[in-house]
Amino acid sequence: MSQSKREQVISHLRYIRQELREMHQGVMDDGLLPEPGELRGVLAQMEALLELLEGKVAKKPKAEAG
């Protein structure tokens, strides 16, 4: 793995870890579940990390039918 890719992976993992720690702390302290937007944000970071590791280009989201 190249050094820059390794640094990107480390950065993504640190961000994800921090977000999950904050969510966990909120659950433990207040008994409150995280907002759906917070969960979607962490999921998006995890997907970006997976794409980075797999070397794929990010997919464009499909337009919602409405």
PyRosetta script that sets phi, psi and omega in degrees:
from pyrosetta import init, pose_from_sequence

init()
pose = pose_from_sequence("MSQSKREQVISHLRYIRQELREMHQGVMDDGLLPEPGELRGVLAQMEALLELLEGKVAKKPKAEAG")
pose.set_psi(1, 132.3)
pose.set_omega(1, -179.9)
pose.set_phi(2, -66.5)
pose.set_psi(2, 157.7)
pose.set_omega(2, -177.3)
pose.set_phi(3, -62.1)
pose.set_psi(3, -41.8)
pose.set_omega(3, -178.7)
pose.set_phi(4, -67.6)
pose.set_psi(4, -38.2)
pose.set_omega(4, 177.8)
pose.set_phi(5, -66.1)
pose.set_psi(5, -40.4)
pose.set_omega(5, 178.4)
pose.set_phi(6, -60.7)
pose.set_psi(6, -42.8)
pose.set_omega(6, 178.7)
pose.set_phi(7, -64.6)
pose.set_psi(7, -37.9)
pose.set_omega(7, 177.4)
pose.set_phi(8, -65.0)
pose.set_psi(8, -42.5)
pose.set_omega(8, 179.0)
pose.set_phi(9, -62.2)
pose.set_psi(9, -45.5)
pose.set_omega(9, 179.4)
pose.set_phi(10, -60.7)
pose.set_psi(10, -42.7)
pose.set_omega(10, 179.4)
pose.set_phi(11, -62.4)
pose.set_psi(11, -45.6)
pose.set_omega(11, 178.2)
pose.set_phi(12, -61.0)
pose.set_psi(12, -44.5)
pose.set_omega(12, -178.7)
pose.set_phi(13, -64.7)
pose.set_psi(13, -39.2)
pose.set_omega(13, 177.9)
pose.set_phi(14, -63.6)
pose.set_psi(14, -43.3)
pose.set_omega(14, 179.2)
pose.set_phi(15, -62.3)
pose.set_psi(15, -47.9)
pose.set_omega(15, -179.1)
pose.set_phi(16, -61.5)
pose.set_psi(16, -44.8)
pose.set_omega(16, -179.8)
pose.set_phi(17, -60.3)
pose.set_psi(17, -43.9)
pose.set_omega(17, -180.0)
pose.set_phi(18, -64.2)
pose.set_psi(18, -44.5)
pose.set_omega(18, 179.1)
pose.set_phi(19, -61.4)
pose.set_psi(19, -43.5)
pose.set_omega(19, 179.8)
pose.set_phi(20, -66.9)
pose.set_psi(20, -36.8)
pose.set_omega(20, 176.3)
pose.set_phi(21, -62.1)
pose.set_psi(21, -43.4)
pose.set_omega(21, 179.9)
pose.set_phi(22, -64.8)
pose.set_psi(22, -41.2)
pose.set_omega(22, 177.9)
pose.set_phi(23, -63.6)
pose.set_psi(23, -44.3)
pose.set_omega(23, 179.8)
pose.set_phi(24, -61.9)
pose.set_psi(24, -42.9)
pose.set_omega(24, 179.6)
pose.set_phi(25, -61.4)
pose.set_psi(25, -41.0)
pose.set_omega(25, 177.8)
pose.set_phi(26, -63.0)
pose.set_psi(26, -39.2)
pose.set_omega(26, 178.1)
pose.set_phi(27, -66.9)
pose.set_psi(27, -44.7)
pose.set_omega(27, -177.4)
pose.set_phi(28, -69.2)
pose.set_psi(28, -42.2)
pose.set_omega(28, -176.4)
pose.set_phi(29, -76.5)
pose.set_psi(29, -46.5)
pose.set_omega(29, -170.6)
pose.set_phi(30, -111.3)
pose.set_psi(30, -12.1)
pose.set_omega(30, -176.4)
pose.set_phi(31, 71.8)
pose.set_psi(31, 17.8)
pose.set_omega(31, -178.4)
pose.set_phi(32, -97.7)
pose.set_psi(32, 137.1)
pose.set_omega(32, 175.5)
pose.set_phi(33, -80.7)
pose.set_psi(33, 151.1)
pose.set_omega(33, 179.6)
pose.set_phi(34, -64.8)
pose.set_psi(34, 155.4)
pose.set_omega(34, 175.9)
pose.set_phi(35, -67.3)
pose.set_psi(35, 148.1)
pose.set_omega(35, 178.3)
pose.set_phi(36, -56.0)
pose.set_psi(36, -36.2)
pose.set_omega(36, 179.0)
pose.set_phi(37, -63.9)
pose.set_psi(37, -35.8)
pose.set_omega(37, 177.1)
pose.set_phi(38, -65.0)
pose.set_psi(38, -43.2)
pose.set_omega(38, 179.3)
pose.set_phi(39, -64.6)
pose.set_psi(39, -41.7)
pose.set_omega(39, 178.5)
pose.set_phi(40, -63.3)
pose.set_psi(40, -36.7)
pose.set_omega(40, 178.5)
pose.set_phi(41, -63.8)
pose.set_psi(41, -44.2)
pose.set_omega(41, 178.7)
pose.set_phi(42, -67.3)
pose.set_psi(42, -40.4)
pose.set_omega(42, 177.7)
pose.set_phi(43, -61.5)
pose.set_psi(43, -40.8)
pose.set_omega(43, 178.5)
pose.set_phi(44, -63.5)
pose.set_psi(44, -39.4)
pose.set_omega(44, 177.0)
pose.set_phi(45, -64.8)
pose.set_psi(45, -39.3)
pose.set_omega(45, 178.6)
pose.set_phi(46, -66.4)
pose.set_psi(46, -39.0)
pose.set_omega(46, 177.5)
pose.set_phi(47, -65.9)
pose.set_psi(47, -39.8)
pose.set_omega(47, 177.6)
pose.set_phi(48, -63.5)
pose.set_psi(48, -39.2)
pose.set_omega(48, 178.4)
pose.set_phi(49, -65.3)
pose.set_psi(49, -44.1)
pose.set_omega(49, 178.1)
pose.set_phi(50, -61.0)
pose.set_psi(50, -43.8)
pose.set_omega(50, 178.3)
pose.set_phi(51, -63.4)
pose.set_psi(51, -38.9)
pose.set_omega(51, 177.7)
pose.set_phi(52, -62.5)
pose.set_psi(52, -44.3)
pose.set_omega(52, -179.3)
pose.set_phi(53, -67.7)
pose.set_psi(53, -35.7)
pose.set_omega(53, -179.3)
pose.set_phi(54, -84.0)
pose.set_psi(54, -11.9)
pose.set_omega(54, 179.3)
pose.set_phi(55, 74.8)
pose.set_psi(55, 26.1)
pose.set_omega(55, -179.2)
pose.set_phi(56, -97.3)
pose.set_psi(56, 154.5)
pose.set_omega(56, 174.3)
pose.set_phi(57, -81.9)
pose.set_psi(57, 140.3)
pose.set_omega(57, -179.7)
pose.set_phi(58, -59.1)
pose.set_psi(58, 137.1)
pose.set_omega(58, 178.5)
pose.set_phi(59, -80.4)
pose.set_psi(59, 145.7)
pose.set_omega(59, 175.5)
pose.set_phi(60, -82.3)
pose.set_psi(60, 136.9)
pose.set_omega(60, 179.9)
pose.set_phi(61, -66.2)
pose.set_psi(61, 144.4)
pose.set_omega(61, 177.4)
pose.set_phi(62, -74.0)
pose.set_psi(62, 145.1)
pose.set_omega(62, 176.4)
pose.set_phi(63, -71.0)
pose.set_psi(63, 136.9)
pose.set_omega(63, 179.5)
pose.set_phi(64, -76.7)
pose.set_psi(64, 138.3)
pose.set_omega(64, 176.3)
pose.set_phi(65, -77.1)
pose.set_psi(65, 137.1)
pose.set_omega(65, -176.8)
pose.set_phi(66, -153.3)
pose.dump_pdb("model.pdb")
